[in-house]
Protein backbone atom coordinates (compact mmCIF):
# COMPACT_ATOMS: atom_id res chain seq x y z
CA UNK A 1 0.00 0.00 0.00
CA UNK A 2 2.85 2.38 0.84
CA UNK A 3 4.39 1.70 -2.55
CA UNK A 4 1.15 2.54 -4.33
CA UNK A 5 0.71 5.77 -2.36
CA UNK A 6 4.31 6.77 -3.07
CA UNK A 7 3.78 6.24 -6.80
CA UNK A 8 0.50 8.16 -6.69
CA UNK A 9 1.97 11.13 -4.82
CA UNK A 10 4.89 11.36 -7.24
CA UNK A 11 2.35 11.24 -10.07
CA UNK A 12 0.43 14.13 -8.51
CA UNK A 13 3.58 16.22 -8.47
CA UNK A 14 4.21 15.54 -12.18
CA UNK A 15 0.52 15.89 -13.02
CA UNK A 16 0.45 19.43 -11.67
CA UNK A 17 2.96 20.39 -14.38
CA UNK A 18 0.76 18.81 -17.05
CA UNK A 19 -2.15 20.72 -15.59
CA UNK A 20 -0.35 24.06 -15.98
CA UNK A 21 0.35 23.41 -19.65
CA UNK A 22 -3.22 22.23 -20.15
CA UNK A 23 -4.52 25.38 -18.46
CA UNK A 24 -2.60 27.60 -20.87
CA UNK A 25 -4.29 25.81 -23.80
CA UNK A 26 -7.70 26.04 -22.12
CA UNK A 27 -7.27 29.79 -21.62
CA UNK A 28 -6.83 30.32 -25.37
CA UNK A 29 -9.67 28.01 -26.31
CA UNK A 30 -12.11 29.58 -23.85
CA UNK A 31 -11.81 32.97 -25.50
CA UNK A 32 -10.89 32.22 -29.11
CA UNK A 33 -12.12 28.64 -29.72
CA UNK A 34 -8.68 27.91 -31.19
CA UNK A 35 -6.99 24.68 -30.11
CA UNK A 36 -3.32 25.60 -29.84
CA UNK A 37 -0.35 23.36 -30.50
CA UNK A 38 2.05 26.28 -30.19
CA UNK A 39 2.01 26.24 -26.39
CA UNK A 40 4.51 23.41 -26.26
CA UNK A 41 7.06 25.87 -27.63
CA UNK A 42 5.98 28.57 -25.16
CA UNK A 43 6.72 26.04 -22.41
CA UNK A 44 10.15 25.33 -23.90
CA UNK A 45 11.12 28.94 -24.56
CA UNK A 46 9.93 30.03 -21.13
CA UNK A 47 12.33 27.51 -19.61
CA UNK A 48 15.11 28.44 -22.05
CA UNK A 49 14.81 32.18 -21.38
CA UNK A 50 14.92 31.51 -17.64
CA UNK A 51 18.05 29.38 -18.07
CA UNK A 52 19.72 32.11 -20.14
CA UNK A 53 19.39 34.67 -17.36
CA UNK A 54 19.59 32.41 -14.31
CA UNK A 55 22.01 29.68 -15.40
CA UNK A 56 23.81 31.49 -18.23
CA UNK A 57 24.25 35.02 -16.89
CA UNK A 58 24.04 34.03 -13.23
CA UNK A 59 21.39 36.60 -12.29
CA UNK A 60 19.40 36.09 -9.08
CA UNK A 61 16.31 33.88 -9.30
CA UNK A 62 13.66 36.57 -8.93
CA UNK A 63 15.39 38.94 -11.35
CA UNK A 64 15.75 36.15 -13.93
CA UNK A 65 12.02 35.47 -13.83
CA UNK A 66 11.16 38.97 -15.08
CA UNK A 67 12.88 38.89 -18.52
CA UNK A 68 11.90 35.22 -18.95
CA UNK A 69 8.23 36.07 -18.45
CA UNK A 70 8.43 39.22 -20.55
CA UNK A 71 10.08 37.47 -23.51
CA UNK A 72 7.69 34.51 -23.38
CA UNK A 73 4.70 36.85 -23.18
CA UNK A 74 6.11 38.74 -26.16
CA UNK A 75 6.25 35.53 -28.19
CA UNK A 76 2.63 34.83 -27.25
CA UNK A 77 1.61 38.34 -28.30
CA UNK A 78 3.48 38.08 -31.61
CA UNK A 79 1.82 34.74 -32.35
CA UNK A 80 -1.59 36.30 -31.83
CA UNK A 81 -0.88 39.54 -33.71
CA UNK A 82 1.12 38.27 -36.66
CA UNK A 83 -0.13 34.72 -37.21
CA UNK A 84 -3.63 34.33 -35.79
CA UNK A 85 -5.23 37.76 -36.05
CA UNK A 86 -5.12 37.74 -39.89
CA UNK A 87 -7.10 34.48 -39.73
CA UNK A 88 -10.08 35.99 -37.91
CA UNK A 89 -13.16 35.09 -39.93
CA UNK A 90 -11.49 32.04 -41.48
CA UNK A 91 -12.30 28.45 -40.44
CA UNK A 92 -10.96 27.52 -37.02
CA UNK A 93 -9.10 24.61 -38.59
CA UNK A 94 -6.90 27.12 -40.40
CA UNK A 95 -5.93 28.66 -37.06
CA UNK A 96 -5.22 25.19 -35.66
CA UNK A 97 -2.91 24.44 -38.58
CA UNK A 98 -1.22 27.81 -38.06
CA UNK A 99 -0.41 26.90 -34.45
CA UNK A 100 1.04 23.62 -35.73
CA UNK A 101 3.21 25.53 -38.24
CA UNK A 102 4.37 27.84 -35.43
CA UNK A 103 5.29 24.79 -33.35
CA UNK A 104 7.44 23.39 -36.18
CA UNK A 105 9.19 26.70 -36.87
CA UNK A 106 9.95 27.41 -33.21
CA UNK A 107 11.08 23.83 -32.71
CA UNK A 108 13.70 24.41 -35.40
CA UNK A 109 14.94 27.49 -33.57
CA UNK A 110 14.92 25.68 -30.23
CA UNK A 111 16.82 22.63 -31.47
CA UNK A 112 19.26 24.81 -33.44
CA UNK A 113 20.15 26.70 -30.28
CA UNK A 114 20.58 23.57 -28.15
CA UNK A 115 22.59 21.79 -30.89
CA UNK A 116 21.57 18.40 -29.55
CA UNK A 117 22.67 19.18 -26.00
CA UNK A 118 20.78 20.06 -22.85
CA UNK A 119 20.89 22.83 -20.27
CA UNK A 120 20.57 22.16 -16.55
CA UNK A 121 19.07 24.78 -14.29
CA UNK A 122 20.98 25.56 -11.10
CA UNK A 123 19.07 24.49 -8.02
CA UNK A 124 16.66 27.24 -7.00
CA UNK A 125 14.30 25.31 -4.72
CA UNK A 126 15.13 23.68 -1.38
CA UNK A 127 16.53 20.16 -1.70
CA UNK A 128 15.71 17.15 0.43
CA UNK A 129 12.59 15.13 1.11
CA UNK A 130 9.63 15.55 3.40
CA UNK A 131 8.97 12.21 5.12
CA UNK A 132 5.73 11.29 6.83
CA UNK A 133 3.92 8.00 7.44
CA UNK A 134 6.58 6.18 5.44
CA UNK A 135 6.09 8.38 2.38
CA UNK A 136 8.87 10.53 0.91
CA UNK A 137 7.99 13.70 -1.00
CA UNK A 138 10.72 15.82 -2.66
CA UNK A 139 10.44 19.33 -1.25
CA UNK A 140 11.12 21.02 -4.60
CA UNK A 141 8.30 19.07 -6.26
CA UNK A 142 5.98 19.87 -3.36
CA UNK A 143 6.71 23.58 -3.81
CA UNK A 144 6.01 23.30 -7.56
CA UNK A 145 2.74 21.53 -6.82
CA UNK A 146 1.71 24.21 -4.33
CA UNK A 147 2.61 26.95 -6.83
CA UNK A 148 0.47 25.23 -9.47
CA UNK A 149 -2.52 25.08 -7.09
CA UNK A 150 -2.13 28.76 -6.19
CA UNK A 151 -1.85 29.70 -9.86
CA UNK A 152 -5.07 27.87 -10.67
CA UNK A 153 -6.83 29.68 -7.83
CA UNK A 154 -5.46 33.01 -9.12
CA UNK A 155 -6.65 32.28 -12.67
CA UNK A 156 -10.13 31.43 -11.38
CA UNK A 157 -10.26 34.70 -9.45
CA UNK A 158 -9.10 36.65 -12.51
CA UNK A 159 -11.93 35.17 -14.57
CA UNK A 160 -14.56 35.78 -11.89
CA UNK A 161 -13.60 39.09 -10.26
CA UNK A 162 -11.77 41.31 -12.78
CA UNK A 163 -13.04 43.41 -15.66
CA UNK A 164 -10.64 41.70 -18.07
CA UNK A 165 -11.82 38.33 -16.79
CA UNK A 166 -15.42 39.36 -17.40
CA UNK A 167 -14.48 40.35 -20.93
CA UNK A 168 -12.81 36.98 -21.41
CA UNK A 169 -15.91 35.17 -20.21
CA UNK A 170 -18.14 37.24 -22.46
CA UNK A 171 -15.87 36.64 -25.44
CA UNK A 172 -15.84 32.92 -24.69
CA UNK A 173 -19.64 32.82 -24.91
CA UNK A 174 -20.15 34.84 -28.09
CA UNK A 175 -17.67 37.11 -29.89
CA UNK A 176 -20.29 39.23 -31.63
CA UNK A 177 -22.44 39.65 -28.53
CA UNK A 178 -19.40 40.64 -26.47
CA UNK A 179 -18.41 43.22 -29.08
CA UNK A 180 -21.93 44.63 -29.16
CA UNK A 181 -21.73 45.51 -25.43
CA UNK A 182 -18.39 47.29 -25.77
CA UNK A 183 -15.87 44.50 -25.20
CA UNK A 184 -12.82 44.83 -27.45
CA UNK A 185 -12.56 41.25 -28.69
CA UNK A 186 -9.19 41.85 -30.37
CA UNK A 187 -7.73 43.21 -27.14
CA UNK A 188 -9.11 40.23 -25.24
CA UNK A 189 -7.41 37.89 -27.71
CA UNK A 190 -4.10 39.66 -27.05
CA UNK A 191 -4.57 39.56 -23.27
CA UNK A 192 -5.42 35.87 -23.30
CA UNK A 193 -2.37 34.94 -25.37
CA UNK A 194 -0.13 36.93 -23.05
CA UNK A 195 -1.69 35.34 -19.97
CA UNK A 196 -1.55 31.84 -21.41
CA UNK A 197 2.09 32.36 -22.41
CA UNK A 198 2.93 33.34 -18.83
CA UNK A 199 1.19 30.23 -17.48
CA UNK A 200 3.08 28.10 -20.02
CA UNK A 201 6.36 29.73 -18.94
CA UNK A 202 5.68 28.83 -15.31
CA UNK A 203 4.98 25.26 -16.39
CA UNK A 204 8.15 25.21 -18.48
CA UNK A 205 10.38 26.48 -15.68
CA UNK A 206 8.90 24.01 -13.20
CA UNK A 207 9.28 21.15 -15.70
CA UNK A 208 12.86 22.10 -16.59
CA UNK A 209 13.70 22.01 -12.90
CA UNK A 210 12.85 18.29 -13.03
CA UNK A 211 13.95 17.20 -16.53
CA UNK A 212 16.35 19.95 -17.76
CA UNK A 213 16.04 22.05 -20.92
CA UNK A 214 16.50 19.66 -23.84
CA UNK A 215 15.07 18.99 -27.27
CA UNK A 216 12.05 16.96 -26.04
CA UNK A 217 10.80 19.69 -23.70
CA UNK A 218 8.38 21.24 -26.27
CA UNK A 219 6.56 17.92 -26.51
CA UNK A 220 5.30 18.38 -22.98
CA UNK A 221 2.76 20.51 -24.84
CA UNK A 222 1.28 17.34 -26.33
CA UNK A 223 0.54 16.04 -22.84
CA UNK A 224 -0.87 19.47 -22.01
CA UNK A 225 -3.18 19.27 -25.02
CA UNK A 226 -4.32 15.79 -23.98
CA UNK A 227 -5.02 17.11 -20.50
CA UNK A 228 -7.02 20.02 -21.91
CA UNK A 229 -9.09 17.72 -24.13
CA UNK A 230 -9.71 15.16 -21.39
CA UNK A 231 -10.65 17.76 -18.80
CA UNK A 232 -12.76 19.80 -21.23
CA UNK A 233 -11.35 22.48 -23.48
CA UNK A 234 -13.47 25.14 -21.79
CA UNK A 235 -12.77 24.15 -18.17
CA UNK A 236 -9.83 25.24 -16.04
CA UNK A 237 -10.97 22.92 -13.27
CA UNK A 238 -11.06 20.11 -15.82
CA UNK A 239 -7.45 20.83 -16.84
CA UNK A 240 -6.36 20.70 -13.21
CA UNK A 241 -8.16 17.44 -12.41
CA UNK A 242 -7.19 15.76 -15.69
CA UNK A 243 -3.55 16.79 -15.26
CA UNK A 244 -3.36 15.26 -11.79
CA UNK A 245 -5.21 12.15 -12.97
CA UNK A 246 -2.88 11.67 -15.93
CA UNK A 247 0.20 12.11 -13.76
CA UNK A 248 -1.03 9.48 -11.29
CA UNK A 249 -2.01 7.00 -14.01
CA UNK A 250 1.33 7.40 -15.78
CA UNK A 251 3.39 6.92 -12.65
CA UNK A 252 1.36 4.10 -11.11
CA UNK A 253 1.05 2.34 -14.47
CA UNK A 254 4.79 2.56 -15.10
CA UNK A 255 5.57 1.39 -11.58
CA UNK A 256 3.42 -1.74 -11.77
CA UNK A 257 3.28 -2.60 -15.48
CA UNK A 258 6.78 -1.74 -16.72
CA UNK A 259 8.33 -4.81 -15.04
CA UNK A 260 5.71 -6.98 -16.76
CA UNK A 261 5.86 -5.56 -20.29
CA UNK A 262 9.47 -4.38 -20.40
CA UNK A 263 8.87 -0.63 -20.09
CA UNK A 264 7.25 2.15 -22.11
CA UNK A 265 3.93 2.27 -20.24
CA UNK A 266 4.37 5.94 -19.33
CA UNK A 267 4.84 6.86 -23.00
CA UNK A 268 1.46 5.46 -24.08
CA UNK A 269 -0.69 6.13 -21.00
CA UNK A 270 -1.71 9.62 -22.10
CA UNK A 271 -2.92 8.39 -25.49
CA UNK A 272 -4.88 5.50 -23.98
CA UNK A 273 -6.55 7.90 -21.53
CA UNK A 274 -7.36 10.30 -24.38
CA UNK A 275 -8.92 7.49 -26.43
CA UNK A 276 -11.09 6.32 -23.52
CA UNK A 277 -12.27 9.81 -22.65
CA UNK A 278 -13.16 10.61 -26.27
CA UNK A 279 -15.12 7.36 -26.53
CA UNK A 280 -17.03 7.85 -23.29
CA UNK A 281 -17.28 11.63 -22.91
CA UNK A 282 -16.10 13.42 -26.09
CA UNK A 283 -16.48 16.91 -24.61
CA UNK A 284 -14.22 16.11 -21.64
CA UNK A 285 -14.74 15.29 -18.00
CA UNK A 286 -15.81 18.83 -17.09
CA UNK A 287 -16.55 20.21 -20.55
CA UNK A 288 -19.93 21.50 -21.64
CA UNK A 289 -21.94 19.29 -23.97
CA UNK A 290 -22.96 21.58 -26.82
CA UNK A 291 -26.07 20.65 -28.76
CA UNK A 292 -26.19 22.18 -32.22
CA UNK A 293 -29.00 22.09 -34.75
CA UNK A 294 -27.96 20.60 -38.05
Helices and strands as residue ranges (DSSP letters): H 2-32, H 39-51, I 52-56, H 61-78, I 79-84, G 85-87, H 92-114, E 129-132, E 135-138, H 139-161, H 163-173, H 175-180, H 185-211, G 217-219, H 220-231, H 236-261, H 265-280
